[in-house]
């Protein structure tokens, strides 16, 4: 009786490991996140973008080995790294725009003060 229960539990554990679906959608999301990060100006000089690219490559390798759980985790992390790289690129661009606006405002104030 205990052997049957033990065998049933072992089968359930194996089935649970084998039932991890292929993370095709997650891999696509990660690829899109990388494309978006590059589109807004993230470059390979950013550690986060390099980590995202490396993570996606590792996720693809795990996917090919049919290690779907590992592939999903790697792809999720790579997606987050790509989104962080995107946010950093946007923040840097916004800082530049703010500096430009401040410079223009200062120039306009100078012009207004110079008028009689």
Order of alpha helices (4+ residues) and beta strands (2+ residues): alpha-alpha-alpha-alpha
